[in-house]
Amino acid sequence: MAGAASLLAIPGRRRAQKAHTPTIAVQPSPVTFSRRGAEKARQPGPSASRTPCAALCLGRNPLSAHPPPPRPPYPPRPGAAPGESDENLAARLRGRPVGETTLPVALLMARHWQAAYDYAVICLASSRNVAAMATAAAFHRVLGDLTRSRSVVALRPRLLVAVRDTVAEWAAEDRISGVLPEVRKPAGGRGMRAAKFPTPENSALAQHAFRALSPFAQALLWHTEVEAEHISVPAVLLGMDAETAAAALEQAREEFRAGCVRAHRELAPSAECRFHNRLLDIPLRRGGDLLPEVHQHVLQCRHCRSAAEQLRRCEDGLGALLAEAVLGWGARRYLDTRHGRTPHPARTGSRGRRPGGGGRHRLLTRLPATGRRITAGERKSRTLLTGVGFATAAVLLTLLVTGVWTDDGSGADPVASTSATGGPNSPSPRSGSRAPSDTAGLPTAPQETRLHAVDAGLCLDIRGTVRAGAGTRLATCSSAWTQKWSYESDGLLRSVADPGLCLDSHATDGAVTLAPCVEAGQAHADDVRYDLTVGGELLPRWGAGLAVTPASPDPDADIVVKDRDGSDTQRWATDARSYAQPTAVGGPVLDPV
């Protein structure tokens, strides 16, 4: 400050200022000058306008060779001051009376409600009011933690874990399940209670690595890789500009991968595994093959084999790896509900893996499984909705109260219509409708296709006469009606040969047969309904941890239900083109589900 004041008092500098009109009012700045810089400032001449004073007038450090950092490319968000991050909102909850916490609570709920609600629907296998109740209970739990000065930086994954734990606790309490029977569903709360959330072996290292990251890195990875959002969205939530967030994201990816390598070494069951630690990391990082001796060790060692798989997924499939490591239950189905992973056929924007979020194709439609870069208009809409104002949040809270506590039995859930993405793609509330997350981003119109067993190269067919109780088998793919299936938006898998019959995986022990279709909400409705994951697995909704699969890859093999293991033998693919133009077998290329 003293250096700036003395510089302005130099007579020669006053003469230089008189040559310029209009006069610029100089604001002192906490910048210190070296003696050499001051001597140069005393030298008169035409270069006076480029002296340190001119730089000072422009708000720059005259001794710095670096230009000022760029400003964010988007305007301030309405309804909140610039930089109103989740952490700042949470700070306003601490040590304040209840009446003064209305605004931060409303804004935090408006930002994160829809994602938490979508996951509650998955955990409960129901989109009725109980899902909104579980979501509200999870918010109450997490926001209560925030009042005790806990960090809120990575709020989204914490809320999702709280939803999962809430549903499991409700299912374990007989008095709660007595008044909320929906938590007893085998594909929902009861299945979660039995599972006890063991971390899958193929994501254990990722779990350790994610927990070791800073909260900022966790938030950046989660919102870009799992939620498939543009980098500007987590930037707003973290209170930083998009350029800084993008640089931090790349560093977070590197730290996460390094954490997986470190976890493999620290959890290695033998010295031999520790010896192969870097020999696993370096070739996979470069996209090459393992050395023959390392490959031989991986075939024999489950720990190293799992590590190699997770390191590969760090480069391709990071979002699914993170979701499985953090959530466990319903991770794949949650990924399917994320808007950034659900392409819109009407859009023709450019495609790319990063930073727009690796999009996933809709199931049973001919769309490639490549990423989708979010368009500028969509990005602007999303940024504005992230900072939704108090008025919108107040409406959301009003709908929550009226939707949860009215006992009209309609099953309509107004909160479910408050989509986090907005726009014309948001579903309209109607009585008896399922939440959008139950459909995993499926189109509303039924889609007809064959189901190809990826490993066997054969199609799912009906054994013998088309009737209730008929079995199913693998057969050479053809245009026969018995090989055509209609997958509906609520998960019903219907036979095109007889639309009154559906694929039933629960009628006979282990065998998949035909049975009369059952309306949603009725007894045994989940026996004929399935979730088709982005990995190509056909998961029965009545049984957690199960998958529909051929008994063997041979022709005429029975179709059965087995424990889900993620192998290629349990993967199915659909036709790449519509059946409006049937083609001979071997013509169209198949799109994996």
C-alpha positions as CSV (number, residue, x, y, z in Angstrom):
1,M,0.0,0.0,0.0
2,A,2.9,2.4,0.9
3,G,4.6,1.6,-2.4
4,A,1.5,2.5,-4.4
5,A,1.1,5.8,-2.5
6,S,4.7,6.8,-3.0
7,L,4.6,6.0,-6.6
8,L,1.6,8.3,-7.2
9,A,3.5,11.1,-5.5
10,I,6.3,11.1,-8.2
11,P,6.3,14.5,-10.1
12,G,7.3,12.9,-13.4
13,R,4.4,10.6,-13.2
14,R,2.0,13.5,-12.6
15,R,3.1,15.1,-15.9
16,A,2.5,11.8,-17.6
17,Q,-1.0,11.6,-16.2
18,K,-1.9,15.1,-17.5
19,A,-1.3,13.9,-21.0
20,H,-4.2,11.5,-20.7
21,T,-7.8,12.4,-20.7
22,P,-10.1,11.7,-19.0
23,T,-8.2,11.3,-15.7
24,I,-8.4,7.8,-14.2
25,A,-9.2,7.6,-10.6
26,V,-6.6,5.2,-9.1
27,Q,-7.7,2.8,-6.4
28,P,-4.9,1.7,-4.1
29,S,-4.1,-2.0,-4.3
30,P,-2.1,-4.2,-1.9
31,V,0.8,-4.6,-4.4
32,T,4.4,-4.1,-3.5
33,F,7.0,-2.8,-6.0
34,S,10.7,-3.4,-6.3
35,R,13.1,-0.5,-6.4
36,R,14.0,-1.3,-10.0
37,G,10.3,-1.1,-10.9
38,A,10.0,2.3,-9.2
39,E,13.1,3.6,-11.1
40,K,11.5,2.6,-14.4
41,A,8.3,4.4,-13.4
42,R,10.2,7.7,-13.0
43,Q,11.5,7.6,-16.6
44,P,9.4,9.9,-18.8
45,G,8.6,9.1,-22.3
46,P,5.9,7.6,-24.6
47,S,6.0,4.4,-22.8
48,A,4.5,5.9,-19.7
49,S,1.1,4.4,-20.3
50,R,2.7,1.0,-19.9
51,T,4.2,1.7,-16.5
52,P,3.2,-0.1,-13.3
53,C,0.7,2.6,-12.6
54,A,-1.2,1.8,-15.8
55,A,-1.3,-1.8,-14.8
56,L,-2.4,-0.9,-11.3
57,C,-5.2,1.2,-12.7
58,L,-6.4,-1.9,-14.6
59,G,-6.4,-4.0,-11.4
60,R,-3.3,-6.1,-12.4
61,N,-0.1,-6.9,-10.6
62,P,2.5,-5.0,-12.7
63,L,5.2,-7.5,-11.8
64,S,3.1,-10.6,-12.8
65,A,3.5,-12.1,-16.3
66,H,0.2,-14.0,-16.0
67,P,-3.1,-12.5,-17.3
68,P,-6.0,-12.4,-14.9
69,P,-8.1,-15.6,-14.7
70,P,-11.0,-15.8,-17.0
71,R,-14.5,-15.2,-15.7
72,P,-17.1,-17.9,-15.8
73,P,-18.9,-18.1,-19.2
74,Y,-22.4,-18.2,-17.5
75,P,-24.2,-15.3,-15.8
76,P,-25.0,-15.4,-12.0
77,R,-27.7,-17.8,-11.1
78,P,-31.1,-16.4,-10.2
79,G,-32.3,-16.9,-6.7
80,A,-28.9,-17.1,-5.1
81,A,-25.8,-15.0,-4.9
82,P,-22.8,-16.0,-7.1
83,G,-20.8,-18.7,-5.4
84,E,-23.7,-19.9,-3.2
85,S,-22.3,-23.4,-2.9
86,D,-23.7,-26.3,-1.0
87,E,-21.1,-25.7,1.7
88,N,-22.2,-22.1,2.1
89,L,-25.9,-23.1,2.4
90,A,-25.0,-25.7,5.0
91,A,-23.0,-23.2,7.0
92,R,-26.2,-21.1,7.4
93,L,-27.9,-24.1,9.1
94,R,-25.4,-24.2,11.9
95,G,-26.2,-22.4,15.1
96,R,-29.3,-20.7,13.7
97,P,-32.9,-20.9,15.0
98,V,-35.3,-23.1,13.0
99,G,-37.1,-20.1,11.4
100,E,-33.8,-18.8,9.9
101,T,-32.9,-22.1,8.1
102,T,-35.9,-22.2,5.7
103,L,-34.1,-20.8,2.7
104,P,-30.9,-23.0,2.8
105,V,-33.0,-26.1,3.5
106,A,-35.3,-25.4,0.6
107,L,-32.4,-24.7,-1.8
108,L,-30.6,-27.9,-0.8
109,M,-33.7,-30.0,-1.2
110,A,-34.5,-28.4,-4.6
111,R,-31.0,-29.3,-5.8
112,H,-30.8,-32.9,-4.7
113,W,-34.4,-34.0,-4.1
114,Q,-35.1,-35.6,-7.5
115,A,-32.0,-37.8,-7.5
116,A,-32.6,-39.0,-3.9
117,Y,-36.3,-39.7,-4.8
118,D,-35.3,-41.7,-7.9
119,Y,-33.1,-43.9,-5.8
120,A,-35.7,-44.4,-3.2
121,V,-38.1,-45.7,-5.9
122,I,-35.4,-48.2,-6.9
123,C,-34.7,-49.3,-3.3
124,L,-38.4,-49.8,-2.6
125,A,-39.4,-51.1,-6.0
126,S,-42.3,-48.7,-5.7
127,S,-43.1,-45.1,-6.8
128,R,-46.0,-44.5,-4.3
129,N,-45.9,-42.1,-1.4
130,V,-43.6,-44.3,0.7
131,A,-40.7,-43.4,-1.6
132,A,-41.2,-39.7,-0.9
133,M,-41.4,-40.5,2.8
134,A,-38.1,-42.4,2.7
135,T,-36.5,-39.5,0.8
136,A,-37.7,-36.9,3.3
137,A,-36.4,-39.1,6.2
138,A,-33.0,-39.3,4.5
139,F,-32.9,-35.5,4.1
140,H,-33.8,-35.1,7.8
141,R,-30.9,-37.4,8.7
142,V,-28.3,-35.7,6.5
143,L,-29.3,-32.1,7.2
144,G,-29.3,-33.0,10.9
145,D,-25.7,-34.0,10.5
146,L,-24.9,-30.7,8.8
147,T,-26.1,-28.7,11.8
148,R,-23.3,-30.5,13.7
149,S,-20.6,-29.0,11.5
150,R,-20.0,-31.9,9.2
151,S,-18.8,-31.3,5.7
152,V,-21.4,-31.0,3.0
153,V,-19.2,-30.8,-0.1
154,A,-20.1,-34.3,-1.5
155,L,-23.8,-34.1,-0.5
156,R,-25.3,-36.1,-3.4
157,P,-23.7,-39.5,-2.6
158,R,-24.3,-39.0,1.1
159,L,-28.0,-38.5,0.5
160,L,-28.2,-41.6,-1.7
161,V,-26.5,-43.7,1.0
162,A,-28.9,-42.3,3.6
163,V,-31.9,-43.3,1.4
164,R,-30.6,-46.8,1.1
165,D,-29.9,-47.1,4.8
166,T,-33.4,-45.7,5.7
167,V,-35.2,-48.2,3.5
168,A,-33.2,-51.1,5.0
169,E,-33.9,-49.9,8.5
170,W,-37.6,-49.6,7.9
171,A,-37.7,-53.1,6.3
172,A,-36.0,-54.5,9.4
173,E,-38.5,-52.9,11.8
174,D,-41.7,-55.0,12.0
175,R,-43.8,-52.1,13.4
176,I,-42.8,-49.9,10.4
177,S,-43.3,-52.6,7.8
178,G,-46.7,-53.2,9.4
179,V,-48.0,-49.8,8.5
180,L,-45.9,-49.5,5.3
181,P,-46.3,-52.9,3.7
182,E,-44.5,-51.7,0.5
183,V,-41.1,-52.0,2.3
184,R,-41.6,-55.8,2.4
185,K,-41.2,-56.3,-1.3
186,P,-38.6,-59.0,-2.2
187,A,-37.2,-56.7,-4.9
188,G,-37.2,-53.8,-2.5
189,G,-36.7,-53.4,1.3
190,R,-36.9,-57.1,2.2
191,G,-34.2,-57.9,-0.4
192,M,-32.0,-55.1,0.8
193,R,-32.4,-56.3,4.4
194,A,-31.2,-59.8,3.3
195,A,-28.3,-58.4,1.2
196,K,-26.8,-56.2,4.0
197,F,-25.0,-54.2,1.4
198,P,-21.8,-56.2,1.0
199,T,-19.4,-54.5,-1.3
200,P,-19.0,-56.5,-4.5
201,E,-15.6,-57.9,-4.9
202,N,-15.2,-56.2,-8.3
203,S,-15.6,-52.8,-6.7
204,A,-13.9,-53.1,-3.3
205,L,-10.8,-51.3,-4.4
206,A,-12.9,-48.5,-5.9
207,Q,-14.7,-48.1,-2.6
208,H,-11.4,-47.6,-0.7
209,A,-10.1,-45.2,-3.3
210,F,-13.3,-43.1,-3.3
211,R,-13.4,-42.8,0.5
212,A,-9.8,-41.6,0.5
213,L,-10.5,-38.7,-1.9
214,S,-11.1,-35.2,-0.7
215,P,-14.8,-34.2,-0.6
216,F,-14.3,-31.8,-3.5
217,A,-12.9,-34.7,-5.6
218,Q,-15.7,-37.0,-4.6
219,A,-18.3,-34.4,-5.7
220,L,-16.6,-33.7,-9.0
221,L,-16.3,-37.4,-9.9
222,W,-19.8,-38.3,-8.8
223,H,-21.6,-35.5,-10.7
224,T,-19.7,-35.9,-13.9
225,E,-19.2,-39.7,-14.1
226,V,-22.3,-41.0,-12.2
227,E,-24.9,-38.3,-12.7
228,A,-23.4,-37.6,-16.2
229,E,-23.8,-33.8,-15.7
230,H,-21.8,-31.0,-17.4
231,I,-18.9,-29.7,-15.4
232,S,-20.7,-26.4,-14.8
233,V,-23.2,-28.2,-12.5
234,P,-20.7,-29.4,-9.8
235,A,-18.8,-26.2,-10.3
236,V,-21.9,-24.3,-9.0
237,L,-22.5,-26.7,-6.2
238,L,-18.8,-26.3,-5.1
239,G,-18.7,-22.6,-5.6
240,M,-16.0,-22.5,-8.2
241,D,-15.7,-21.5,-11.9
242,A,-16.0,-24.1,-14.6
243,E,-12.4,-23.9,-15.7
244,T,-11.1,-24.5,-12.2
245,A,-13.6,-27.4,-11.8
246,A,-12.5,-29.0,-15.1
247,A,-8.8,-28.9,-14.0
248,A,-9.7,-30.3,-10.6
249,L,-11.8,-33.1,-12.2
250,E,-8.8,-34.4,-14.2
251,Q,-6.7,-34.4,-11.0
252,A,-9.5,-36.2,-9.2
253,R,-9.6,-39.0,-11.9
254,E,-5.8,-39.5,-11.5
255,E,-6.1,-39.5,-7.7
256,F,-8.9,-42.1,-7.8
257,R,-6.9,-44.4,-10.1
258,A,-3.9,-44.0,-7.9
259,G,-6.0,-44.8,-4.9
260,C,-7.2,-48.1,-6.6
261,V,-3.5,-49.0,-7.2
262,R,-2.6,-48.2,-3.6
263,A,-5.6,-50.2,-2.3
264,H,-4.5,-53.2,-4.3
265,R,-1.1,-53.1,-2.8
266,E,-2.3,-52.5,0.8
267,L,-5.0,-55.2,0.7
268,A,-2.8,-57.7,-1.2
269,P,-3.1,-61.2,0.4
270,S,0.5,-62.1,-0.5
271,A,3.9,-60.7,-1.3
272,E,3.5,-62.0,-4.9
273,C,0.4,-59.8,-5.4
274,R,2.3,-56.8,-4.1
275,F,5.2,-57.6,-6.5
276,H,2.8,-57.4,-9.4
277,N,1.2,-54.1,-8.3
278,R,3.0,-51.8,-10.7
279,L,3.1,-54.5,-13.4
280,L,-0.7,-54.4,-13.4
281,D,-1.0,-50.6,-13.3
282,I,1.4,-49.5,-16.0
283,P,0.3,-51.6,-19.0
284,L,-3.4,-51.1,-18.3
285,R,-2.9,-47.3,-18.0
286,R,-1.3,-47.3,-21.4
287,G,-4.0,-49.5,-22.9
288,G,-1.7,-52.4,-23.6
289,D,-1.7,-56.0,-22.6
290,L,-0.3,-57.5,-19.5
291,L,3.1,-59.3,-19.6
292,P,2.7,-63.1,-20.0
293,E,3.8,-63.9,-16.4
294,V,1.5,-61.2,-15.0
295,H,-1.3,-62.5,-17.0
296,Q,-0.7,-66.0,-15.7
297,H,-0.8,-64.7,-12.1
298,V,-4.0,-62.8,-12.7
299,L,-5.7,-66.0,-13.9
300,Q,-4.8,-67.7,-10.7
301,C,-5.3,-64.8,-8.2
302,R,-8.8,-63.5,-7.6
303,H,-7.5,-60.3,-5.8
304,C,-5.3,-59.3,-8.8
305,R,-8.0,-60.3,-11.3
306,S,-10.5,-58.0,-9.6
307,A,-7.9,-55.2,-9.5
308,A,-7.2,-55.5,-13.2
309,E,-10.9,-55.3,-13.9
310,Q,-11.3,-52.1,-11.8
311,L,-8.3,-50.4,-13.3
312,R,-9.7,-51.0,-16.8
313,R,-13.0,-49.6,-15.7
314,C,-11.3,-46.4,-14.5
315,E,-10.7,-45.7,-18.2
316,D,-14.0,-46.9,-19.6
317,G,-17.0,-47.3,-17.2
318,L,-15.9,-45.2,-14.3
319,G,-19.5,-44.0,-13.6
320,A,-20.8,-47.6,-13.1
321,L,-17.7,-48.5,-11.0
322,L,-18.3,-45.5,-8.7
323,A,-22.0,-46.2,-8.3
324,E,-21.4,-49.9,-7.5
325,A,-18.7,-49.0,-5.0
326,V,-20.8,-46.4,-3.1
327,L,-24.4,-47.6,-3.5
328,G,-24.2,-51.3,-4.1
329,W,-27.9,-52.0,-4.2
330,G,-29.6,-50.8,-7.4
331,A,-26.5,-49.0,-8.7
332,R,-27.0,-50.0,-12.3
333,R,-30.7,-49.0,-12.2
334,Y,-29.8,-45.7,-10.7
335,L,-27.4,-45.0,-13.5
336,D,-30.2,-45.8,-16.0
337,T,-32.3,-43.0,-14.4
338,R,-29.7,-40.3,-14.8
339,H,-30.8,-37.8,-17.4
340,G,-27.4,-37.3,-18.9
341,R,-27.3,-41.0,-19.8
342,T,-30.7,-41.0,-21.5
343,P,-30.3,-39.8,-25.1
344,H,-33.2,-37.9,-26.7
345,P,-33.8,-38.9,-30.3
346,A,-34.9,-35.4,-31.3
347,R,-31.5,-33.9,-30.4
348,T,-28.7,-33.9,-32.9
349,G,-25.9,-32.5,-30.8
350,S,-22.3,-33.7,-31.0
351,R,-21.3,-36.7,-29.1
352,G,-18.3,-37.2,-26.8
353,R,-17.3,-39.0,-23.6
354,R,-16.1,-36.0,-21.6
355,P,-17.0,-33.6,-20.2
356,G,-20.6,-33.9,-21.2
357,G,-21.0,-37.2,-19.4
358,G,-20.9,-40.6,-21.0
359,G,-24.5,-41.2,-22.1
360,R,-26.2,-44.6,-22.2
361,H,-28.6,-45.6,-24.9
362,R,-32.2,-46.4,-24.2
363,L,-32.9,-50.0,-23.8
364,L,-34.6,-51.9,-26.6
365,T,-34.0,-49.0,-29.1
366,R,-31.5,-48.6,-31.8
367,L,-29.3,-46.0,-30.3
368,P,-25.5,-46.3,-29.9
369,A,-24.0,-46.7,-26.4
370,T,-21.8,-43.7,-26.8
371,G,-21.6,-40.5,-24.8
372,R,-23.7,-37.4,-25.5
373,R,-22.3,-33.9,-25.1
374,I,-25.0,-31.7,-23.6
375,T,-26.1,-28.9,-25.8
376,A,-25.7,-25.2,-24.8
377,G,-29.4,-24.7,-24.2
378,E,-29.7,-27.8,-22.1
379,R,-26.5,-26.8,-20.2
380,K,-28.0,-23.4,-19.4
381,S,-31.3,-24.9,-18.2
382,R,-29.4,-27.3,-16.0
383,T,-27.2,-24.6,-14.5
384,L,-30.3,-22.4,-13.7
385,L,-32.1,-25.3,-12.1
386,T,-29.2,-26.2,-9.9
387,G,-29.5,-22.8,-8.3
388,V,-33.3,-22.8,-8.2
389,G,-34.8,-19.9,-6.2
390,F,-36.7,-19.9,-3.0
391,A,-40.1,-19.6,-4.7
392,T,-39.6,-22.8,-6.6
393,A,-38.3,-24.6,-3.5
394,A,-41.3,-23.5,-1.6
395,V,-43.6,-24.9,-4.2
396,L,-41.6,-28.2,-4.0
397,L,-42.0,-28.4,-0.3
398,T,-45.7,-27.6,-0.5
399,L,-46.1,-30.5,-3.0
400,L,-44.1,-32.8,-0.8
401,V,-46.4,-32.2,2.2
402,T,-49.6,-32.6,0.2
403,G,-48.3,-35.6,-1.7
404,V,-47.0,-37.5,1.3
405,W,-49.7,-36.9,3.9
406,T,-52.9,-37.1,1.8
407,D,-54.3,-40.6,2.1
408,D,-56.5,-40.7,-1.0
409,G,-55.0,-44.0,-2.2
410,S,-54.4,-42.7,-5.7
411,G,-50.7,-43.4,-5.7
412,A,-50.0,-40.1,-7.5
413,D,-46.9,-38.5,-6.4
414,P,-46.6,-34.8,-7.2
415,V,-43.0,-34.7,-6.1
416,A,-42.0,-37.2,-8.8
417,S,-43.1,-34.7,-11.4
418,T,-40.6,-32.1,-10.2
419,S,-37.8,-33.4,-12.5
420,A,-34.3,-32.3,-11.8
421,T,-33.9,-31.7,-15.5
422,G,-37.0,-29.9,-16.4
423,G,-38.2,-29.2,-19.9
424,P,-40.7,-31.1,-22.0
425,N,-39.2,-34.4,-21.1
426,S,-40.4,-34.2,-17.5
427,P,-43.2,-36.7,-16.9
428,S,-46.6,-35.3,-16.0
429,P,-48.2,-36.6,-12.8
430,R,-51.1,-39.0,-13.2
431,S,-52.9,-41.4,-11.0
432,G,-51.4,-44.9,-10.8
433,S,-48.4,-44.0,-12.9
434,R,-44.9,-45.3,-12.1
435,A,-42.0,-42.9,-11.4
436,P,-39.7,-42.4,-14.3
437,S,-36.8,-44.2,-12.5
438,D,-38.7,-47.5,-12.5
439,T,-38.5,-47.6,-16.3
440,A,-34.7,-47.0,-16.3
441,G,-35.1,-44.4,-19.1
442,L,-37.2,-46.7,-21.3
443,P,-39.5,-45.3,-24.0
444,T,-43.1,-45.3,-23.1
445,A,-44.3,-47.2,-26.2
446,P,-43.7,-51.0,-26.1
447,Q,-40.7,-52.1,-28.2
448,E,-40.7,-55.4,-30.1
449,T,-37.4,-57.3,-30.4
450,R,-35.7,-60.6,-30.2
451,L,-33.5,-61.3,-27.2
452,H,-30.1,-62.6,-28.3
453,A,-27.9,-64.5,-25.8
454,V,-24.6,-62.7,-26.4
455,D,-22.3,-65.6,-25.4
456,A,-24.3,-68.3,-27.3
457,G,-25.2,-66.3,-30.4
458,L,-28.8,-67.8,-30.2
459,C,-32.2,-66.3,-29.5
460,L,-34.8,-66.8,-26.7
461,D,-37.6,-68.9,-28.0
462,I,-40.7,-70.6,-26.7
463,R,-40.5,-74.4,-26.3
464,G,-43.4,-76.2,-28.1
465,T,-46.9,-74.8,-28.3
466,V,-47.5,-71.2,-27.2
467,R,-49.6,-71.7,-24.0
468,A,-49.4,-70.9,-20.3
469,G,-46.8,-73.1,-18.7
470,A,-44.7,-73.6,-21.9
471,G,-41.0,-73.5,-21.3
472,T,-38.4,-71.3,-23.0
473,R,-35.2,-72.3,-24.7
474,L,-32.3,-71.1,-26.9
475,A,-32.8,-71.5,-30.7
476,T,-31.3,-70.4,-33.9
477,C,-32.4,-66.8,-34.5
478,S,-35.2,-66.4,-37.1
479,S,-38.2,-64.3,-37.8
480,A,-40.5,-66.6,-36.0
481,W,-43.2,-65.0,-33.8
482,T,-42.2,-67.1,-30.9
483,Q,-38.9,-65.3,-30.8
484,K,-40.4,-61.8,-30.6
485,W,-41.0,-60.1,-27.3
486,S,-42.5,-56.8,-26.3
487,Y,-40.9,-54.9,-23.4
488,E,-43.2,-52.3,-21.9
489,S,-42.5,-49.2,-19.9
490,D,-43.3,-50.8,-16.6
491,G,-41.0,-53.7,-17.1
492,L,-43.5,-56.2,-18.4
493,L,-42.0,-58.7,-20.9
494,R,-44.8,-59.9,-23.2
495,S,-44.9,-62.5,-25.9
496,V,-45.7,-61.1,-29.3
497,A,-47.0,-64.6,-30.4
498,D,-49.7,-64.4,-27.6
499,P,-50.0,-61.0,-26.1
500,G,-51.9,-62.4,-23.1
501,L,-48.8,-64.4,-22.0
502,C,-45.7,-63.0,-20.4
503,L,-42.3,-64.3,-19.4
504,D,-42.6,-65.7,-15.8
505,S,-39.4,-66.4,-13.9
506,H,-41.0,-67.3,-10.6
507,A,-43.7,-69.9,-11.4
508,T,-41.4,-73.0,-11.6
509,D,-38.3,-73.5,-9.5
510,G,-35.4,-72.0,-11.5
511,A,-37.1,-72.3,-14.9
512,V,-38.5,-69.4,-17.0
513,T,-41.9,-70.2,-18.5
514,L,-44.9,-68.5,-20.0
515,A,-47.7,-67.3,-17.7
516,P,-50.7,-65.0,-18.0
517,C,-49.7,-61.4,-17.7
518,V,-50.5,-59.6,-14.4
519,E,-51.4,-55.9,-14.1
520,A,-49.1,-53.7,-12.1
521,G,-49.9,-53.5,-8.4
522,Q,-51.5,-56.9,-8.3
523,A,-50.1,-60.0,-6.5
524,H,-47.2,-61.6,-8.4
525,A,-46.9,-58.6,-10.7
526,D,-43.1,-58.6,-10.3
527,D,-42.9,-62.2,-11.4
528,V,-43.4,-61.1,-15.0
529,R,-41.5,-57.8,-14.8
530,Y,-37.8,-57.2,-15.4
531,D,-35.1,-54.6,-15.4
532,L,-32.8,-54.5,-18.5
533,T,-29.5,-53.0,-17.5
534,V,-27.1,-51.1,-19.6
535,G,-24.8,-54.1,-19.3
536,G,-27.3,-56.4,-21.0
537,E,-28.6,-58.2,-17.9
538,L,-32.2,-59.3,-17.6
539,L,-33.0,-58.9,-13.8
540,P,-36.3,-60.3,-12.4
541,R,-37.9,-57.7,-10.1
542,W,-39.1,-60.3,-7.6
543,G,-35.6,-61.6,-6.7
544,A,-32.6,-59.4,-5.8
545,G,-29.3,-60.7,-7.0
546,L,-30.7,-62.9,-9.7
547,A,-30.5,-62.8,-13.5
548,V,-32.2,-64.6,-16.4
549,T,-29.7,-66.7,-18.3
550,P,-29.4,-69.8,-20.5
551,A,-28.6,-73.0,-18.6
552,S,-25.8,-73.6,-21.2
553,P,-24.7,-71.9,-24.5
554,D,-26.0,-74.9,-26.5
555,P,-29.0,-74.9,-28.8
556,D,-32.3,-76.0,-27.1
557,A,-30.8,-75.1,-23.7
558,D,-33.4,-74.1,-21.1
559,I,-33.7,-70.5,-19.9
560,V,-33.4,-70.4,-16.1
561,V,-32.8,-68.0,-13.3
562,K,-29.3,-68.0,-11.6
563,D,-27.3,-65.8,-9.3
564,R,-26.2,-62.7,-11.0
565,D,-22.4,-62.8,-11.7
566,G,-22.0,-60.1,-14.5
567,S,-20.5,-62.6,-17.0
568,D,-21.1,-62.6,-20.7
569,T,-23.2,-65.8,-20.4
570,Q,-25.9,-63.6,-18.6
571,R,-25.9,-60.8,-21.2
572,W,-28.6,-60.3,-23.8
573,A,-28.8,-58.0,-26.8
574,T,-31.6,-56.7,-28.9
575,D,-32.0,-56.2,-32.7
576,A,-30.3,-53.2,-34.1
577,R,-33.3,-52.4,-36.4
578,S,-37.1,-52.4,-36.1
579,Y,-39.2,-55.4,-36.9
580,A,-41.2,-53.3,-39.3
581,Q,-38.5,-54.4,-41.8
582,P,-37.6,-58.0,-40.8
583,T,-34.3,-59.2,-42.2
584,A,-32.6,-62.6,-42.4
585,V,-30.4,-63.8,-39.6
586,G,-26.9,-62.4,-39.8
587,G,-28.0,-59.2,-41.5
588,P,-28.4,-56.5,-38.9
589,V,-25.7,-55.8,-36.4
590,L,-26.8,-56.2,-32.8
591,D,-26.9,-53.5,-30.2
592,P,-26.2,-54.8,-26.7
593,V,-28.9,-53.9,-24.2
